């Protein structure tokens, strides 16, 4: 199991390095979304794939020989087996404890979301619900619910932005990584994946919302106020301090040339290398 975890971590790190170094700055946002979602799952699958052709081609010097085990009557082997079993019992207990804690934290956040929908004025629109949070300057969305504070400026612009998140089901992506954080709470790479997909969601929504001829107004709206909803890692926040600068930079970028999509072909040799590695 330890070997499997190490392989998963290694594969995810390699995939993220490719994203950060090669793909992250391109404006192919939907392609990058597919890349992040697929590679995060593929990392858990690849260690189980054993291609016979690859195994047959591996040189014999890479074959690992286990040390000999001498079995005698003094009970030494049996004692060690018991100790190892006891060790794994403790590991299992720690893992389950982590899962329970993360699940409780997630459920508490969901309860807060439900409470906001029940305790604030709600307006039913064509395909979404608009929740007006009294005495607040927050703005975010979760599935087909858009939460916006009564003290928020430029509400129409914000709602237009959040509707992109609603239509493209960005909350599904975030919950996907939230469940990974519960099951694989010990994996720090999952948190980085969720951070990258959150950032990407904002780039997508900005690109669909901004009028190319009127970017200055949108820049001013981003800088006019700073909201924080950091307690909810699975909602799409309109104003998030850590993302403001990156969003402005990406909005000012020229659209990537189509030929640069060839960068995604780099995934093929990397996948082959991962198969050899596993």
KOLDO-760591 format. One record per atom (N, C-alpha, C): residue in one letter; z, y, x. Coordinates in steps of 0.2 Angstrom, whole numbers, plus 5000, padded with zeros to 4 digits. Each point is the difference from the previous one (the first is absolute). Layout:
BEGIN
AZYX
...
***
This chain:
BEGIN
X500049945004
X500050064996
X500050065004
X500450005006
X500050065004
X499350015003
X499749955002
X499350015003
X499550034995
X500149984993
X499650034995
X500150074999
X500750025000
X500150074999
X499750045006
X500149985006
X499750035006
X499350014999
X499649954998
X499350004999
X499850064995
X500450004994
X499850044995
X500150085002
X500650015004
X500150065003
X499550035005
X499849955004
X499550015005
X499350024997
X499849964995
X499450014996
X500050074997
X500550024996
X500150064996
X500050065005
X500349995006
X500050065005
X499350015002
X499649955002
X499350005002
X499650044995
X500149984994
X499650034994
X500150074999
X500750025001
X500250074999
X499850045006
X500049975006
X499750045006
X499350024999
X499649954997
X499350014999
X499950064995
X500449994994
X500050064995
X500150065003
X500650015004
X500250065003
X499550035005
X499849965004
X499550025005
X499350014999
X499849964995
X499250004998
X499950034993
X500449984995
X499850014993
X500350064997
X500650025002
X500550044996
X499750074999
X499650035005
X499850065000
X499350014996
X499749954998
X499450004996
X500150014993
X499550034997
X500150024993
X499849944995
X499949945002
X499949944996
X500649984997
X500350044995
X500749984998
X500049944996
X499549984996
X500049944996
X500049945004
X499650005005
X499949955005
X500649995004
X500450055002
X500650005003
X500549974996
X500050014993
X500549974996
X499949934999
X499449985000
X499949925000
X500249975006
X499950035006
X500249985006
X500749995001
X500450054998
X500749995000
X500349954996
X499850004994
X500249954995
X499849935002
X499449995002
X499849935002
X500349975007
X500150055005
X500249975006
X500849995000
X500350044995
X500749985000
X500249934997
X499549984996
X500149934997
X499749955005
X499450025003
X499749955004
X500549985006
X500450045002
X500449995006
X500549944998
X500249994993
X500449954998
X499649935000
X499450014999
X499549944999
X499849975006
X499850045005
X499749985006
X500349955004
X500750005001
X500449955003
X499949934997
X499950004994
X499949934997
X499349975001
X499550045002
X499349985000
X499949975007
X499949945000
X499849965006
X499349975000
X499650045004
X499349985000
X499949945005
X499749954998
X500049945005
X499550025006
X499550034998
X499550025006
X500350045005
X500550044998
X500350055005
X500549955004
X500449964997
X500449965003
X499749955005
X499449984998
X499749955005
X499750035006
X499950074999
X499750045006
X500550025005
X500750004998
X500550035004
X500149955006
X500050035006
X500149965006
X500749965000
X500049945003
X500649965000
X500650035003
X499950055005
X500550035004
X500450054995
X499750014994
X500450054996
X500449954995
X500049945000
X500449954996
X500750005003
X500550014995
X500750015001
X500349935000
X500349975005
X500349945000
X500850014999
X500349974995
X500750014999
X500449955005
X500650025002
X500449965004
X500249944997
X500149955005
X500249934997
X500750014997
X500249964995
X500650004997
X500349935001
X500649995004
X500349945001
X500549994995
X500049944996
X500449994995
X500549945002
X500650025000
X500549955002
X500650004995
X500549965001
X500549984995
X500650055000
X500050055004
X500650045001
X500050064994
X499550004996
X500050044994
X499850075002
X499750015006
X499850075003
X499550034995
X499549964999
X499450024996
X500250024993
X500449964997
X500250014993
X500450065000
X500450025005
X500550065000
X499550065000
X499550005004
X499650065001
X499650014993
X499749944997
X499750014994
X500450034995
X500749984999
X500450034996
X500150085001
X500150025006
X500150075002
X499350044998
X499449975002
X499450044998
X500050004992
X500249954996
X499950014993
X500550054998
X500650005003
X500550054998
X499850075001
X499650015006
X499750075002
X499550024995
X499649954997
X499550024995
X500350014994
X500549974998
X500450024994
X500250075000
X500350025005
X500250075001
X499450054999
X499449985004
X499450044999
X499850014993
X500049944996
X499850004993
X500450054996
X500750005001
X500550044997
X499850075001
X499950025006
X499950075002
X499350024997
X499549965000
X499450024997
X500150014992
X500349954997
X500150014993
X500450074998
X500550015004
X500450064999
X499650065001
X499550005005
X499650065001
X499550014994
X499849944997
X499550004994
X500450034994
X500649984999
X500450024994
X500250085001
X500150025006
X500250075001
X499450054999
X499449975002
X499450044999
X499850004993
X500149954997
X499849994992
X500450054996
X500750005002
X500450054996
X499850075001
X499950025007
X499750065001
X499450024996
X499549955000
X499450024996
X500250004993
X500449964997
X500250014993
X500350064998
X500450025005
X500450074998
X499550065000
X499549995004
X499550065000
X499649994994
X499849944997
X499649994994
X500450034994
X500749995000
X500450024995
X500050085000
X500050035006
X499950075000
X499450034997
X499449965001
X499450024997
X500050004993
X500349944997
X500149994993
X500450054997
X500550025003
X500550054998
X499650074999
X499650025005
X499650065000
X499650004994
X499749944998
X499550004995
X500450014993
X500649975000
X500450004993
X500450074999
X500150035006
X500550064999
X499650075001
X499450005000
X499650065001
X499450004994
X499850064998
X499550014995
X499449965003
X499649974995
X499449965002
X499550024995
X499450015003
X499450014996
X499549955001
X499749974995
X499549955000
X499350035001
X499749985005
X499350025001
X499549954998
X499450015002
X499549954998
X500149935004
X500250005006
X500149935003
X500650015005
X500450054999
X500650005005
X500550044996
X500750005003
X500550034997
X500250065005
X500250064997
X500250055004
X500750014999
X500449995005
X500850015000
X500150075003
X500450044996
X500250075003
X500749995002
X500150005006
X500750005003
X500350075000
X500550014996
X500450064999
X500350025006
X500050075002
X500450035006
X499849965006
X499449995001
X499849965006
X499350035003
X499949995006
X499350025003
X499749945004
X500149944996
X499749945003
X499349984997
X499649965003
X499449984997
X499749945003
X500049954996
X499749935002
X499849964994
X499749945002
X499749964994
X500249935002
X500149964995
X500149935000
X499649964994
X499649965002
X499549974995
X499750064996
X500149994993
X499750054996
X500550064998
X500550015004
X500550054998
X499950055006
X500050064998
X499950065004
X500750044999
X500450015005
X500650035000
X499950075003
X500250054997
X499950075003
X500650054998
X500350035004
X500550044999
X499850074996
X500550024996
X499850064996
X499950065005
X500350005006
X500050065004
X499449995005
X499649954999
X499449995005
X499450054998
X499850035006
X499450044999
X499349975000
X499550034997
X499349975000
X500049934997
X500349994994
X500149934997
X499349974999
X499550044998
X499449974998
X499649975006
X500150035006
X499749975006
X500449945002
X500650004999
X500449945002
X499949944996
X499950014993
X499949954995
X499349975002
X499550045001
X499449985002
X500049955006
X500450025005
X500149965006
X500349934998
X500650014996
X500349934999
X499649964995
X499550034996
X499649954996
X499649965004
X499850025006
X499649965005
X500449935002
X500750025001
X500449945002
X500149954994
X500050034994
X500149964994
X499349964998
X499550035001
X499349974999
X499949945005
X500250015006
X499849955005
X500649955001
X500550004996
X500549965000
X500449995007
X500150065003
X500350005007
X500749984999
X500450004995
X500649974999
X500149935001
X499449964999
X500049935001
X500049995008
X499650045004
X500149995007
X500750015002
X500350054998
X500750015003
X500549954998
X499949974994
X500549954997
X499849945004
X499449995002
X499849945004
X500450005007
X500050055003
X500450015006
X500750004999
X500250034994
X500850004998
X500249925000
X499649964997
X500249934999
X500049965007
X499550025004
X500049985007
X500750025003
X500250064999
X500650025004
X500649964997
X500049984994
X500549964997
X500049935003
X499449965000
X500049945003
X500049995007
X499750055004
X500050005007
X500450075002
X500650004998
X500450065002
X500150015007
X499949955004
X500150005007
X499450025004
X499550014997
X499350025003
X499950075000
X500150045006
X499950075000
X499350024999
X499549965001
X499350024999
X499850014993
X500449974995
X499850014993
X500250084999
X500550025002
X500250074999
X499450055003
X499749985005
X499550055003
X499449994996
X499849944997
X499549994996
X500150044994
X500650004997
X500150044994
X499950085001
X500250025006
X499950075002
X499350025000
X499649955003
X499350025001
X499650004993
X500249954996
X499750004993
X500250064996
X500650025001
X500250064996
X499650065003
X499950015006
X499650055003
X499350004998
X499749944999
X499449994998
X499950024993
X500449984996
X500050024993
X499950084999
X500450045004
X500050074999
X499350025003
X499749975005
X499350025002
X499549994995
X500149944996
X499549994995
X500150054994
X500650014998
X500150054994
X499850075002
X500150025006
X499850075002
X499250005000
X499749955003
X499350005000
X499650004993
X500449974995
X499750004994
X500250064996
X500550045002
X500250064996
X499850065003
X499950015006
X499850065003
X499350024999
X499950064998
X499350034999
X499850025007
X499549985003
X499850015007
X499950085001
X499850044995
X499950075000
X500650045000
X500649964998
X500650044999
X500649975003
X499949975006
X500549975004
X500650045002
X499950075001
X500550045002
X500650004995
X499850004993
X500550014995
X500449935000
X499749955001
X500449935000
X500450005006
X499850035006
X500550005006
X500650044998
X499950064997
X500550044998
X500549974996
X499849964995
X500449964995
X500449955004
X499749975005
X500449955004
X500650035004
X499850065002
X500550045005
X500550044996
X499950014993
X500450054996
X500749974999
X500049934999
X500749974999
X500049935003
X500649985002
X500149945003
X500549964995
X499749944998
X500549964995
X500149945004
X500649974999
X500249935003
X500249954994
X499749945000
X500249954996
X500049945005
X500350005005
X500049955005
X500449944998
X500550014995
X500449944998
X499649954996
X499350024998
X499649954997
X499449995005
X500049945003
X499549995005
X499449974996
X500049994994
X499449974996
X499750044995
X500250075001
X499650054995
X499550045004
X499650034997
X499550045003
X500250074999
X500350035006
X500350074999
X499450055002
X500050054996
X499550055002
X500150045006
X500750025000
X500250045006
X500549965004
X499849985006
X500449965005
X499950035007
X500650035002
X500050045006
X499649975006
X500249945001
X499749965006
X499249994999
X499750014994
X499349995000
X499650064999
X500350064999
X499750064998
X499550025006
X500250005006
X499650025006
X499449955000
X500149935000
X499549955000
X499550014995
X500250024994
X499550014994
X499650065001
X500350055002
X499650065002
X499449995005
X500249965005
X499649985006
X499449964997
X500249954996
X499449964997
X499650034995
X500350054996
X499650044996
X499550045003
X500250025006
X499550055004
X499549965004
X500049935000
X499649965004
X499349994997
X499550005004
X499349994997
X500049924999
X499649994994
X500049934998
X499749955005
X500349955001
X499749955006
X499349984998
X499649995006
X499449974999
X500049934998
X499549984996
X499949934997
X500049955006
X499750025005
X499949955006
X500749985003
X500550044999
X500649995003
X500449944996
X499749984994
X500349944997
X499949945004
X499650005005
X499949945004
X500649995004
X500550055000
X500649985003
X500449954997
X499949994994
X500349944996
X499849935003
X499450005003
X499849945003
X500549975005
X500450055003
X500449985005
X500549954998
X500150004993
X500549954997
X499849935001
X499349985001
X499849945001
X500249965006
X499950045006
X500249975007
X500849995000
X500350054997
X500750005000
X500349944996
X499749994994
X500249944996
X499949945004
X499449995004
X499949945004
X500549995005
X500250065003
X500549995006
X500749984997
X500150034994
X500749984996
X500049924999
X499449984998
X500049924998
X500149965007
X499750035005
X500149965006
X500850015002
X500350064999
X500750015002
X500449954996
X499949994993
X500449964996
X499949935001
***
